[in-house]
Amino acid sequence: MNIYEQHLERNAANCVPLTPVAFVERSAEVFGDLPAVVHGARRYTWAQARERAARLAAALRSLGVGRGSTVSTMLGNTPEMVEAHYGVPALAAVLNTLNTRLDAALLAWQLNHCEASVLITDREFAPAMAEALRLLREQHGRDVVVVDVCDSEYTGPGERLGAHEYEALLAAHAPLARLEGPADEWDAIAVSYTSGTTGDPKGVVTHHRGAYLNAVCNAVTWNLPHFAKYLWTLPMFHCNGWCFPWTLAMVGGTHVCLRRVEAKAMLDAMREHGVTHYCAAPIVHNLVLNAPPEWREGIGQQVNAMVAGAAPPASMIEGMARIGFAITHVYGLTETYGPAAVAVQRESWAGEPLAERTRLNGRQGVRYVLQEGMTVLEPETMAEVSADGRTMGEIMFRGNIVMKGYLKNPAATGKAFAGGWFHTGDLAVLERDRYVKIKDRSKDVIISGGENISSIEVEDALYRHPAVLACAVVARPDEKWGETPLAFVEVKPGADVTAADLVAHCKALLAGYKVPREIRFEPIPKTSTGKIQKFQLRERARSASAIE
C-alpha cells in the first residue's frame, strides 16, 4: 500500500454516486424562484417542480415502488413526463418510457418483459393502453397499478383506466425530504426498447452514471447556458429525451412543453416563450423550414437546433442556416443514451462556401467529450480503418456513456460488446480529420421521423400474406419523414394481390408508421445461395441508406 492509499478512504463527504437527480435538487435550492416548466396555462418554478417530483416519488413508494422496480409511462411531452424523469430515479427505480406510436400487442409485450409494476398513462392514449392492459392480463398473466393523467391541455376523448388519478395522488402524499437517487451509480435508471437488427425488441438498460455524464455532455457540446429556454419537440419517450430532462435541470433552464409537434405551434411557442433551443429529427426541422415565412415573424432571438435520429439532408441544413437557425448535428443510439458524438463546428469552417459547410456539418463527427472512445473499426480484426475517407468499417463506442446491456438478453449483450467495444452496426468511413461519416446501416433499420423501423419486422408481416412468395424492405427517401419503408414483392404463381391489399394486410399487423408507403412488384435480386441482395434494391430505391 502506497502513502496515497493510507488513511484516505472514501466516505460520504468525499465520494457520492453520480445521479442526474442531483441536478434537480440543486436547481430547486439555487434557482427555486425561476421558471422550470411551462405548459399551456400551467407554470411551475424549480422549487415547485422539485416538490411535485418529490410528491410523485412518495406516492410511488406508497405503491410499493423501490430499487429495481419498473415504472412505465405512456405520456406525451407534458409536465408529468418531466416529473417522472425526476421522481422515479429518486427511488432508484427504473423508468420505462413507452413509445406512444406503438400498437397494443407490443406495448403489452414490453410491459411484461420489463416487469412493470406501475403505469402512468395519459387519457389520450386510453384506447391503445386499455387493449394493452387486457393483453397483458390474458396473455402474460400480469397486472399493473395504473395512474391516469388528466392533462389540463387535453380536451379530447379518453377514459380513465386505473384506480388513481395523478394530481389526486400527488396531493395525497407529502413530498420526500430529498430526491436521493441510488446508493450505486451503476444502478439502472431506465430501460428503453429498440427494434435492433432482428425485429425482436431489445430492452436497453442505462445507468445513473451514464445519464449524469451525458446530461453534462449535452450542455458542453451545445454551449447550453444557464436558464436556457428549451422547447420539447423531441419525444421524451425517445432515449429519455436524449437525457435533456436532466440537462435542463442542470442549467436551471425552462421546459416548454408541447403536446402536438406542429409547425405553427412550435413557432408560436418560440415567439411567446423566447425559446432558445430545441432538438428533433430532420422531419421536424423541415416543418419549421417549410412553414410560411410570416409564421416566423417576431422571433428575434437566436434559435439553436440539434438534429439527430437520421442523417440530415443537406438541403435541410442549408435551409435552416438561411433562415437563421443554428444547427448542431449529433449522432448516437439508444444504447449510447441518445447522442454520443457531434459534428463539432470548427472556426475554419466559417470561411467555407455554404455547400462545403453543409457537407462538413452533415457528418456524424467525433465523440462527446466524456465518452472515452468512438472510432471506425474493421469488425473481424477490431483494427482501426485508415483515416482516408474511403475505407469502410463499423462505428464503435466505449466508455461511460454506453448502456449496461440488453435486459434478459445475455447473448445480444455479449455480441454487442465483443472485443471490448460497443458495435453500432453502422458502417462508416473515418475522414482525414478523424470525423466519422456513415455510409450504410448494416442493421437494415429504416429511420422514419426519427423512429427506428426494422425491415425484418415489416418483411415478416408481408410474408404472412398467402400471396407473397418473396419480399424485401428497404428505406426510400421521403421529404417529410426522412425515410419510409419501400417493399419489393414477388407473388406466388397464380396468386392475385394488389398493393392496396398488402398495405391493408400490414396495417392489421403493424403500427401505422411501419407500414410500407410503396410496394413494387418486381423480381428481387438474389445470390446463388438465395440471399437477397439488398444493396441492389437500395440502388433501385435510391435509398438514403445506399452507399454513395
SESETOR-870525 format. One record per residue (C-alpha): chain; x, y, z; residue number from 1. Coordinates in Angstrom, 2 decimals, decimal comma, always signed. Each point is the difference from the previous one (the first is absolute). Example, Ala and Ser with C-alpha at 12.3 -4.5 7.8 and 13.67 -1.06 7.14 Angstrom:
! residues 2
- chaine;u;v;w;num
- A;+12,30;-4,50;+7,80;1
- A;+1,37;+3,44;-0,66;2
This chain:
! residues 548
- chaine;u;v;w;num
- A;+0,00;+0,00;+0,00;1
- A;+1,48;+3,35;-1,02;2
- A;-0,25;+3,18;+2,05;3
- A;-2,95;+1,28;-2,05;4
- A;-2,06;-3,02;+1,01;5
- A;+0,55;+0,43;+3,72;6
- A;-2,65;+1,72;+2,13;7
- A;-1,63;+1,46;-3,15;8
- A;-3,13;-2,11;-0,25;9
- A;-3,16;+0,85;-1,86;10
- A;-2,79;+1,31;+2,18;11
- A;-3,31;+1,83;-0,27;12
- A;+1,77;+3,35;-0,03;13
- A;+2,32;-0,66;-2,92;14
- A;-1,65;-2,61;-2,22;15
- A;-3,64;+0,12;-1,10;16
- A;-1,61;-2,14;-2,73;17
- A;-0,62;+1,96;-3,18;18
- A;-3,69;+0,39;-0,79;19
- A;-1,83;+2,62;-2,09;20
- A;-2,59;+0,27;+2,77;21
- A;+2,58;+2,15;+1,80;22
- A;-0,48;+2,69;-2,66;23
- A;-3,65;+0,36;+1,00;24
- A;+0,86;+0,54;+3,66;25
- A;+2,62;+2,61;-0,93;26
- A;-2,29;+2,00;-2,27;27
- A;-2,78;-0,07;+2,60;28
- A;+2,49;+1,25;+2,61;29
- A;+1,76;+2,65;-2,11;30
- A;-2,58;+0,97;-2,62;31
- A;-3,19;-0,90;+1,85;32
- A;-1,81;+3,19;-1,01;33
- A;+0,84;-0,31;-3,70;34
- A;-2,25;-1,62;-2,62;35
- A;+0,46;-3,75;-0,51;36
- A;-3,07;-1,17;-1,93;37
- A;-2,45;+1,75;-2,33;38
- A;-3,01;-1,89;-1,32;39
- A;-3,01;+1,89;-1,28;40
- A;-1,37;+1,93;+2,98;41
- A;+2,14;-1,96;+2,46;42
- A;+3,25;+1,46;+1,40;43
- A;+2,36;-1,62;+2,49;44
- A;+3,15;+1,46;+1,53;45
- A;+2,96;-2,25;+0,76;46
- A;-1,08;-0,18;+3,63;47
- A;-3,47;-1,11;-1,07;48
- A;+1,29;-2,45;-2,61;49
- A;+2,25;-1,60;+2,59;50
- A;-2,88;-0,20;+2,50;51
- A;-2,29;-1,65;-2,56;52
- A;+2,70;-2,54;-0,87;53
- A;+0,54;-0,69;+3,71;54
- A;-3,76;-0,50;+0,48;55
- A;-0,01;-2,40;-2,94;56
- A;+2,89;-1,92;+1,52;57
- A;-1,82;-0,21;+3,35;58
- A;-3,17;-1,18;-1,72;59
- A;+1,86;-2,66;-1,99;60
- A;+1,73;-1,19;+3,15;61
- A;-3,42;-0,43;+1,61;62
- A;-0,93;-2,21;-2,97;63
- A;+2,96;-2,26;+0,69;64
- A;+2,51;+1,50;-2,43;65
- A;+3,63;-0,23;+1,09;66
- A;+3,47;-0,86;-1,25;67
- A;-0,25;-2,11;-3,15;68
- A;-3,75;+0,50;-0,44;69
- A;-1,12;+1,04;-3,49;70
- A;-2,36;+2,93;-0,54;71
- A;-1,33;+0,30;-3,55;72
- A;-1,39;+3,20;-1,49;73
- A;-2,28;+0,56;-2,98;74
- A;+0,26;+3,77;-0,16;75
- A;+0,59;+2,81;-2,43;76
- A;+2,28;+2,96;+0,63;77
- A;-1,80;+1,24;+3,09;78
- A;+1,01;+1,03;+3,53;79
- A;-0,89;-3,49;+1,24;80
- A;+2,65;-1,50;-2,31;81
- A;+2,60;+2,46;+1,32;82
- A;-0,95;-0,92;+3,57;83
- A;+0,27;-3,72;-0,76;84
- A;+3,62;+0,55;-1,09;85
- A;+0,69;+1,53;+3,42;86
- A;-2,25;-1,94;+2,37;87
- A;+0,56;-3,57;-1,23;88
- A;+3,85;+0,05;+0,07;89
- A;-0,15;+1,65;+3,43;90
- A;-1,23;-3,36;+1,34;91
- A;+2,72;-1,91;-1,91;92
- A;-2,90;-1,39;-2,01;93
- A;+0,21;-0,45;-3,77;94
- A;-1,88;+2,18;-2,48;95
- A;-1,49;-1,60;-3,11;96
- A;-1,35;+2,64;-2,38;97
- A;-2,35;-1,65;-2,49;98
- A;-0,10;+1,12;-3,62;99
- A;-3,42;+1,59;-0,53;100
- A;-0,05;-1,22;-3,62;101
- A;+0,13;-3,73;+0,83;102
- A;-2,85;-2,47;-0,36;103
- A;-1,65;-1,68;+2,99;104
- A;+1,63;-3,41;-0,47;105
- A;+3,52;+1,43;+0,09;106
- A;-0,85;+2,25;+2,94;107
- A;-1,25;-3,03;+1,93;108
- A;+3,14;-1,95;-0,90;109
- A;+2,25;+2,79;+1,26;110
- A;-1,95;+0,48;+3,23;111
- A;+0,37;-3,69;+0,68;112
- A;+3,64;-0,25;-1,02;113
- A;+1,16;+2,82;+2,30;114
- A;-2,37;-1,21;+2,76;115
- A;-1,64;+3,39;+0,46;116
- A;-1,73;+0,42;+3,33;117
- A;-1,52;+3,45;-0,62;118
- A;-1,22;+1,66;-3,20;119
- A;-0,54;+3,76;-0,28;120
- A;-2,13;+0,66;-3,07;121
- A;-1,64;+3,01;-1,64;122
- A;-3,72;-0,22;-0,84;123
- A;+0,80;+0,73;-3,66;124
- A;+1,58;-3,44;-0,33;125
- A;-2,79;-1,87;+1,82;126
- A;-1,22;-2,04;-3,01;127
- A;+3,40;-1,57;-0,72;128
- A;+0,86;-0,38;+3,69;129
- A;-3,36;-1,59;+0,89;130
- A;+0,67;-2,68;-2,61;131
- A;+3,63;-0,35;+1,11;132
- A;-1,06;-0,51;+3,62;133
- A;-2,54;-2,62;-1,09;134
- A;+2,70;-1,86;-1,95;135
- A;+2,40;+0,34;+2,91;136
- A;-2,48;-1,78;+2,27;137
- A;-1,21;-2,62;-2,45;138
- A;+3,22;-0,89;-1,80;139
- A;+2,61;+0,67;+2,65;140
- A;-1,91;-0,41;+3,26;141
- A;+1,24;+3,32;+1,30;142
- A;-1,74;+3,07;+1,36;143
- A;+1,27;+3,48;+0,84;144
- A;-1,13;+2,91;+2,14;145
- A;-1,31;+2,67;-2,37;146
- A;+0,24;+3,74;+0,66;147
- A;-2,01;+2,18;-2,40;148
- A;+1,19;+3,43;-1,10;149
- A;-2,77;+2,45;-0,85;150
- A;+2,05;+2,74;-1,62;151
- A;-1,56;+3,45;+0,13;152
- A;+1,07;+0,59;-3,62;153
- A;-1,76;-3,10;-1,34;154
- A;-3,72;+0,30;-0,67;155
- A;-0,54;-3,02;-2,24;156
- A;-1,53;-3,39;+0,77;157
- A;+1,60;-2,60;+2,25;158
- A;-1,23;-1,99;+2,96;159
- A;+1,63;-0,51;+3,37;160
- A;+1,64;-3,44;+0,19;161
- A;+1,28;-0,21;+3,57;162
- A;-0,88;+0,52;+3,62;163
- A;+2,22;+3,05;+0,41;164
- A;-0,10;+3,48;-1,54;165
- A;+3,41;+1,69;-0,22;166
- A;-0,74;+3,38;+1,61;167
- A;-2,06;-1,55;+2,79;168
- A;+2,78;-2,50;+0,67;169
- A;+2,58;+2,78;+0,29;170
- A;-2,25;+2,04;+2,27;171
- A;-0,44;-2,98;+2,32;172
- A;+3,72;-0,37;+0,72;173
- A;+2,47;+2,32;+1,68;174
- A;+3,15;+0,48;-2,08;175
- A;+3,11;-1,95;+0,84;176
- A;+2,48;+2,06;+1,99;177
- A;+2,59;-0,54;-2,72;178
- A;+0,27;-1,59;-3,44;179
- A;+2,81;-2,35;+0,91;180
- A;+0,71;-2,21;-2,97;181
- A;+1,83;-3,34;+0,26;182
- A;+2,68;-1,21;+2,37;183
- A;+1,89;-1,33;-3,04;184
- A;+0,34;+2,09;-3,17;185
- A;+0,12;-3,24;-2,04;186
- A;-3,66;-0,58;+0,92;187
- A;-2,39;+0,02;-2,93;188
- A;-1,77;+3,30;-0,62;189
- A;-2,03;-0,94;-3,08;190
- A;-0,90;-2,76;-2,42;191
- A;-0,83;+1,05;-3,56;192
- A;-1,02;-2,34;-2,77;193
- A;+1,58;-0,11;-3,43;194
- A;-0,85;-2,25;-2,92;195
- A;+3,64;-0,93;-0,65;196
- A;+1,13;-2,09;-2,94;197
- A;-2,43;-2,91;+0,15;198
- A;-3,28;+1,73;+0,69;199
- A;-0,13;-1,48;+3,54;200
- A;-0,25;+2,88;+2,49;201
- A;+3,02;+0,45;+2,23;202
- A;-0,16;+1,72;+3,36;203
- A;+2,93;+2,41;+0,20;204
- A;+0,93;+0,45;+3,66;205
- A;+1,80;+3,22;+0,90;206
- A;+1,48;+1,11;+3,33;207
- A;+0,12;+3,13;+2,17;208
- A;+3,67;+0,68;-0,71;209
- A;-0,52;+0,02;-3,75;210
- A;-3,13;+2,15;+0,20;211
- A;+1,84;+2,51;+2,23;212
- A;+3,00;+0,20;-2,33;213
- A;-2,03;+0,23;-3,19;214
- A;-2,14;+2,76;+1,51;215
- A;+3,22;+1,92;+0,64;216
- A;+1,25;-0,78;-3,52;217
- A;-3,17;+1,42;-1,53;218
- A;+0,66;+3,34;+1,67;219
- A;+3,70;+0,04;-0,83;220
- A;-0,55;-1,08;-3,61;221
- A;-2,64;+2,63;-0,62;222
- A;+1,45;+2,81;+2,15;223
- A;-3,37;-0,14;+1,73;224
- A;-0,16;+2,99;+2,37;225
- A;-1,68;+0,30;+3,35;226
- A;-3,73;+0,71;-0,25;227
- A;-0,31;-1,23;-3,61;228
- A;-3,57;-0,21;-1,25;229
- A;-0,45;-3,42;-1,56;230
- A;-2,95;-1,06;-2,18;231
- A;-1,04;-3,64;+0,26;232
- A;-0,37;-1,05;-3,63;233
- A;+2,04;-3,16;+0,49;234
- A;-2,14;-2,74;+1,60;235
- A;+1,09;-0,52;+3,58;236
- A;-0,74;-3,70;-0,49;237
- A;+2,87;-0,13;-2,51;238
- A;+3,20;-0,91;+1,90;239
- A;-1,33;+1,99;+2,98;240
- A;-0,07;+3,10;-2,16;241
- A;+3,73;-0,47;-0,74;242
- A;+0,59;+0,70;+3,74;243
- A;-1,21;+3,60;-0,38;244
- A;-2,52;-0,22;+2,88;245
- A;+3,09;-0,26;+2,22;246
- A;+2,08;+2,49;-2,01;247
- A;-2,68;+2,68;+0,48;248
- A;+0,03;-0,69;+3,73;249
- A;+3,76;+0,44;+0,02;250
- A;-0,12;+3,49;-1,54;251
- A;-3,20;+1,17;+1,69;252
- A;-1,66;+0,30;-3,39;253
- A;-3,67;+0,09;-0,93;254
- A;-1,87;-2,98;-1,43;255
- A;-2,47;+1,37;-2,53;256
- A;-2,37;-2,94;-0,49;257
- A;-1,80;-0,74;-3,24;258
- A;-2,67;-2,67;-0,42;259
- A;-0,21;+0,29;-3,79;260
- A;+3,06;+0,48;-2,18;261
- A;-1,33;+2,28;-2,72;262
- A;+1,82;+2,81;-1,77;263
- A;-2,27;+2,84;+1,14;264
- A;-0,14;-1,22;+3,60;265
- A;+3,80;-0,26;+0,07;266
- A;+0,56;+3,47;-1,45;267
- A;-2,68;+1,56;+2,22;268
- A;+1,69;-1,53;+3,07;269
- A;+3,39;+1,27;-1,14;270
- A;-1,41;+3,51;-0,28;271
- A;-2,10;-0,03;+3,18;272
- A;+2,52;-1,63;+2,33;273
- A;+3,27;+1,16;-1,55;274
- A;+1,08;-3,56;-0,79;275
- A;+3,75;-0,24;-0,61;276
- A;+0,51;-3,73;-0,56;277
- A;-1,79;-3,09;-1,30;278
- A;+0,91;-3,49;-1,25;279
- A;-1,66;-2,03;-2,73;280
- A;+0,33;-2,45;-2,85;281
- A;+0,38;+1,54;-3,49;282
- A;-3,74;-0,30;-0,69;283
- A;-0,81;+2,48;+2,80;284
- A;+2,62;+2,49;-1,14;285
- A;-1,53;-0,20;-3,46;286
- A;-3,35;+1,03;+1,50;287
- A;+1,61;+3,23;+1,16;288
- A;+1,93;+0,48;-3,23;289
- A;-3,07;-0,45;-2,21;290
- A;-2,39;+2,07;+2,14;291
- A;-1,27;+3,30;-1,44;292
- A;+2,60;+2,72;+0,71;293
- A;-2,58;+2,14;+1,79;294
- A;-0,31;-2,69;+2,68;295
- A;+3,61;+0,75;+0,99;296
- A;-0,55;+3,72;+0,36;297
- A;+0,74;+1,38;+3,45;298
- A;+2,55;-2,69;+0,91;299
- A;+2,93;+2,29;+0,69;300
- A;+2,18;-2,27;+2,13;301
- A;+2,60;-2,43;-1,35;302
- A;-1,60;-3,44;-0,18;303
- A;+2,40;-2,95;+0,32;304
- A;-1,15;-3,34;-1,37;305
- A;+1,54;-3,42;+0,51;306
- A;-0,65;-2,67;-2,64;307
- A;+0,36;-3,77;+0,25;308
- A;-2,10;-3,13;-0,46;309
- A;+0,81;-0,22;-3,72;310
- A;+2,68;+1,37;-2,27;311
- A;-1,14;+3,58;-0,68;312
- A;-0,45;+0,89;-3,67;313
- A;+2,38;+2,68;-1,22;314
- A;-2,98;+2,06;-1,18;315
- A;-1,32;+0,12;+3,57;316
- A;+3,30;+1,15;+1,52;317
- A;+0,40;+2,64;-2,71;318
- A;-3,59;+1,16;+0,33;319
- A;+0,15;+0,36;+3,78;320
- A;+3,18;+2,04;-0,31;321
- A;-1,73;+2,32;-2,45;322
- A;-2,86;+0,75;+2,41;323
- A;+2,44;+0,64;+2,83;324
- A;-0,40;-3,20;+2,06;325
- A;+3,34;-1,38;+1,24;326
- A;+0,18;-3,78;-0,58;327
- A;+2,16;-2,38;+2,04;328
- A;+0,15;-3,53;-1,41;329
- A;+0,38;-2,82;+2,53;330
- A;+0,03;-3,78;-0,29;331
- A;-0,71;-2,87;+2,31;332
- A;-2,27;-2,90;+0,83;333
- A;-2,31;-1,05;+2,80;334
- A;+2,95;-2,07;+1,25;335
- A;+2,05;+3,19;+0,42;336
- A;-2,72;+2,00;+1,83;337
- A;-0,84;+1,79;-3,23;338
- A;+2,69;+2,31;-1,43;339
- A;+3,58;-0,99;+0,81;340
- A;+1,77;+1,63;-2,94;341
- A;-0,16;+3,43;-1,59;342
- A;+1,15;+1,71;-3,17;343
- A;+1,97;+2,64;+1,91;344
- A;+0,00;+3,14;-2,13;345
- A;+3,51;+1,38;-0,28;346
- A;+0,67;+3,70;-0,47;347
- A;+1,67;-0,67;-3,34;348
- A;-3,28;-1,31;-1,41;349
- A;-1,46;+3,51;+0,08;350
- A;+2,16;+0,99;-2,97;351
- A;-1,27;-2,85;-2,15;352
- A;-2,83;+0,32;-2,54;353
- A;-3,41;-0,97;+1,38;354
- A;-0,03;-3,27;-1,94;355
- A;+3,30;-1,08;+1,55;356
- A;-1,08;+1,10;+3,48;357
- A;-3,12;-2,10;-0,50;358
- A;+2,06;-3,04;-1,00;359
- A;+2,29;+0,37;+3,01;360
- A;-2,92;+0,46;+2,39;361
- A;-1,84;-2,98;-1,49;362
- A;+2,56;-2,48;+1,34;363
- A;-0,54;-2,02;+3,16;364
- A;+3,11;+1,61;+1,45;365
- A;+2,10;-0,79;+3,05;366
- A;-0,70;-1,40;+3,46;367
- A;-1,62;+1,99;+2,77;368
- A;+2,56;+1,44;+2,41;369
- A;-0,86;-2,49;+2,79;370
- A;-0,24;-3,03;-2,29;371
- A;+3,28;-1,93;+0,18;372
- A;+0,11;-1,27;-3,54;373
- A;-1,68;+0,17;-3,41;374
- A;+1,61;-1,16;-3,20;375
- A;-0,46;-2,17;-3,09;376
- A;+1,32;-3,54;+0,33;377
- A;+0,19;-3,02;-2,28;378
- A;-2,41;-2,27;+1,95;379
- A;+1,85;-3,26;-0,70;380
- A;+3,48;+1,17;+1,03;381
- A;-1,06;+2,94;+2,23;382
- A;+2,70;+2,07;-1,70;383
- A;-0,68;+3,68;-0,66;384
- A;-0,57;+0,81;-3,66;385
- A;+2,19;+2,49;-1,82;386
- A;-1,09;+3,61;+0,38;387
- A;-0,29;+0,40;-3,75;388
- A;-3,73;+0,64;-0,44;389
- A;-0,31;-3,17;-2,11;390
- A;+0,68;-3,11;+2,10;391
- A;-3,21;-1,19;+1,61;392
- A;-0,39;-1,57;+3,39;393
- A;-2,46;+0,01;+2,90;394
- A;-0,53;+2,91;+2,39;395
- A;+0,81;-1,09;+3,55;396
- A;-0,18;+1,68;+3,40;397
- A;+1,46;-0,66;+3,42;398
- A;-0,29;+1,89;+3,25;399
- A;-2,35;+1,07;+2,74;400
- A;-2,69;+1,13;-2,42;401
- A;-0,75;-3,53;-1,19;402
- A;-2,88;-2,14;+1,27;403
- A;+0,29;-2,66;+2,69;404
- A;-1,33;-2,50;-2,54;405
- A;-3,22;-1,51;-1,32;406
- A;-2,59;-1,08;+2,58;407
- A;-0,29;-3,79;+0,32;408
- A;+2,08;-0,48;-3,16;409
- A;+3,57;-1,00;+0,85;410
- A;+0,69;-1,32;-3,51;411
- A;-0,85;+3,34;-1,62;412
- A;+1,95;+1,86;+2,70;413
- A;+3,08;-2,13;-0,56;414
- A;-0,20;+0,47;-3,76;415
- A;-0,42;+3,77;+0,34;416
- A;+3,10;+0,28;+2,25;417
- A;+2,26;-2,46;-1,86;418
- A;+3,63;+1,08;+0,07;419
- A;-0,52;+2,58;+2,71;420
- A;-1,91;+2,47;-2,18;421
- A;-3,70;+0,64;-0,58;422
- A;-0,85;-0,97;-3,57;423
- A;-2,53;+2,41;-1,52;424
- A;-0,59;-1,92;-3,23;425
- A;+0,43;+3,27;-1,93;426
- A;+2,54;-0,12;-2,81;427
- A;+2,10;+3,10;-0,47;428
- A;+3,31;+1,51;-1,05;429
- A;+2,49;+1,97;+2,05;430
- A;+0,94;+3,23;-1,77;431
- A;+3,44;+1,61;+0,15;432
- A;-1,02;+2,31;+2,85;433
- A;-1,27;-3,11;+1,85;434
- A;-3,63;+1,00;-0,38;435
- A;-2,26;-3,00;-0,62;436
- A;-2,38;-0,17;-2,97;437
- A;-2,67;-2,72;-0,26;438
- A;-0,24;-1,79;-3,35;439
- A;-2,51;-2,75;+0,73;440
- A;-1,98;-1,68;+2,76;441
- A;+0,91;-3,62;+0,36;442
- A;-3,03;-0,50;+2,23;443
- A;-2,41;+0,74;-2,87;444
- A;-1,92;+2,25;+2,35;445
- A;-2,10;+2,69;-1,65;446
- A;-0,10;+3,32;+1,88;447
- A;-3,34;+1,70;-0,60;448
- A;-0,69;+3,25;+1,80;449
- A;+2,76;-0,85;+2,46;450
- A;-1,58;-3,37;+0,86;451
- A;+1,64;-3,34;-0,83;452
- A;-1,83;-2,49;-2,19;453
- A;+1,41;-3,49;-0,34;454
- A;-0,18;-1,07;-3,66;455
- A;-0,13;-3,61;+1,17;456
- A;-3,11;+0,68;+2,09;457
- A;-1,75;+1,50;-3,03;458
- A;+1,15;-2,90;-2,18;459
- A;-1,35;-2,47;+2,54;460
- A;-3,40;+1,68;-0,23;461
- A;+0,03;-0,12;-3,81;462
- A;+1,00;-3,65;+0,02;463
- A;-3,12;-0,79;+2,01;464
- A;-2,12;+0,85;-3,05;465
- A;-0,74;-3,21;-1,93;466
- A;+0,77;+1,60;-3,38;467
- A;+3,56;+1,12;+0,86;468
- A;+2,79;-2,20;-1,31;469
- A;+2,93;+2,24;+0,84;470
- A;+0,42;+3,52;+1,30;471
- A;+2,63;+2,47;+1,08;472
- A;-0,44;+3,37;+1,70;473
- A;+2,43;+2,90;-0,28;474
- A;-0,05;+3,70;+0,77;475
- A;-1,37;+2,42;-2,54;476
- A;+0,87;+3,70;+0,31;477
- A;-2,98;+2,08;+1,09;478
- A;-0,14;+3,80;+0,17;479
- A;-2,16;+0,01;+3,11;480
- A;+1,14;-3,03;+2,00;481
- A;+3,62;-0,32;-1,14;482
- A;-0,51;-3,66;-0,86;483
- A;-3,03;-2,26;-0,41;484
- A;-0,26;-3,75;-0,67;485
- A;-0,02;-1,11;-3,65;486
- A;-0,90;-3,66;-0,61;487
- A;+1,06;-2,07;-2,99;488
- A;-2,29;-3,00;-0,41;489
- A;-0,06;-3,16;-2,11;490
- A;-3,42;-1,65;-0,19;491
- A;-0,66;-3,74;+0,04;492
- A;-0,93;-1,49;-3,39;493
- A;-3,74;+0,28;-0,60;494
- A;-0,53;+2,36;+2,93;495
- A;-1,85;+3,29;-0,46;496
- A;+0,81;+2,83;+2,38;497
- A;+0,23;+3,78;-0,25;498
- A;+2,16;+2,53;+1,79;499
- A;-3,10;+1,22;+1,84;500
- A;-0,66;-3,55;+1,20;501
- A;+3,50;-0,30;+1,45;502
- A;-0,16;+3,42;+1,64;503
- A;-3,29;-0,93;+1,67;504
- A;+1,52;-3,30;+1,10;505
- A;+3,00;+1,77;+1,56;506
- A;-2,22;+2,55;+1,75;507
- A;-1,65;-2,86;+1,88;508
- A;+3,37;-1,22;+1,28;509
- A;+2,21;+3,07;+0,43;510
- A;-0,04;+3,48;+1,51;511
- A;-1,03;+2,48;-2,67;512
- A;+3,42;+1,60;-0,48;513
- A;+1,54;-3,41;-0,78;514
- A;-2,35;-0,77;-2,89;515
- A;+1,68;+0,25;-3,46;516
- A;-0,84;+3,24;-1,77;517
- A;+0,73;-1,63;-3,36;518
- A;-0,07;-3,59;-1,28;519
- A;+1,70;-1,00;-3,24;520
- A;-0,70;-3,32;-1,67;521
- A;+3,44;-0,68;-1,45;522
- A;+2,53;-2,87;-0,13;523
- A;+2,20;+0,03;+3,10;524
- A;+3,75;-0,47;-0,65;525
- A;+1,55;-2,95;+1,82;526
- A;+3,37;-1,67;+0,29;527
- A;+0,59;-3,56;-1,18;528
- A;-0,83;-1,17;+3,53;529
- A;-3,32;+1,87;+0,01;530
- A;+1,09;+2,93;+2,18;531
- A;-1,78;+3,23;-0,91;532
- A;+2,36;+2,72;-1,24;533
- A;-1,44;+3,02;+1,73;534
- A;+2,69;+2,33;-1,22;535
- A;-1,42;-0,35;-3,52;536
- A;-3,47;+0,80;+1,31;537
- A;+1,34;+3,06;+1,79;538
- A;+1,50;+1,17;-3,26;539
- A;-3,38;-0,50;-1,70;540
- A;-1,72;+1,94;+2,75;541
- A;+2,80;+2,56;+0,19;542
- A;-0,26;-0,67;+3,71;543
- A;+1,48;+2,39;+2,51;544
- A;+1,91;-2,99;+1,37;545
- A;+1,62;-0,94;-3,31;546
- A;+3,78;+0,32;-0,24;547
- A;+0,91;+3,21;-1,77;548
